[in-house]
Amino acid sequence: CGWCLYCVARHAIVEELAGLGATVHTCACNDAELCSCLKKWKDGEESFQVTGSVCDVSSRADRQRLGDTVSSLFNGKLNILVSVFPLYSILLQECKILEIH
């Protein structure tokens, strides 16, 4: 949707972390929204380093795929996990491959 509280918070968090120089991986519930956001962040003045995945957090398979993707992108190490949806405990329980620093 892009305008719900979840989306607004996610955009703000991604832009703040990327603006500080972090490489960020985010997720969205549909491909159209994700592609739109990634294009904006890549092509904007700041040219943020942001990757993303489509993930329905209510789907166990999607959460596992997200954990696998993040683990692969960040060599099994994750410095910060921000969740505006209570996803972090699910990811940590299901994706024990992530080493949180």
N, C-alpha and C positions, 0 to 999 in steps of 0.2 A: 504493500500500500504506500509506503514511503512517508506517511504523515501521522501514523499512530505514535503514541508515546514510546513504544519499543523502538520504532525506526528512527525517530528523532534522537533518542538517547544513543543508539548504536552509531549513527552518523557522527554525533558529537564526540564520542569516545574514539572512534577510528581517526577522525581528523585531528584530535588533540594528540594522540599517541604518534601518529604518522608525522605530524608537525614537529614533534620533538625528535624525529629521526628514527623512530622504531619501524621495523618491518612488521606489517600487520596482516593477519588473516581474519577475515570476517565471514559471516554467513547470512544468508537471506532465505526466505521460504520459497522464493520462485526465481527462475532464471532471468526473467525480464528485469526485475528489480535489481538483482545482483549485477547484471551486465551494465545497467544504467549507472549504478553507483561506481563500479570499477572504472568505467570510462571517464566519469566525472573526476575521480581521484587521479587517474593516470594522466589525463589530458589537461588538468587544471594548471593554474600558475605554479602551484607547489610541486606537482608531479610526484605525489605520494607513492611509496612502495607498499601497495596493498594487493593482496590476492584474496580470493573468496571461493566459497563453496555454497551450493544449494543444500539446505538442510532443514528438514521438518523435525524439530526437536521432540515431537511426540512419537517419532519413529525410531525404534531402537537401531535398526539397520542404518538409518541416516546418521545417527549420533556416532555409531561405530565408524562409519565411513569418514565423518568429520575428524574424529580422533586419529584415524590412520593417515589422513591427508596432512593434518597439522604435524603429526609425528614425523612424517616424511619430509615436509618442507623445512622443519626446524631441527632435523637430525635428532629427534627424540627428546629435545629440550624445549621447554616452554618457559619464558621468563615471566609473562603476565597472562592471566586468563581473566577476562572481564566478561561478566554475564549480566545482562539486564533481564534475562530470563533465568530462572534457577536451574541452569544447565550444568554448571560447574561440578556439582556433586555427582551428577549422572556420568559425566565424562570421566571424572577421576575414578569412579567405581568400575566403569566398563572398559576404560582404555588405560589400563595400568602401564602401558608402554610409554606414557608421557612422564618425564621427569620434571617436576616443577621446581624452579629456582626462585 
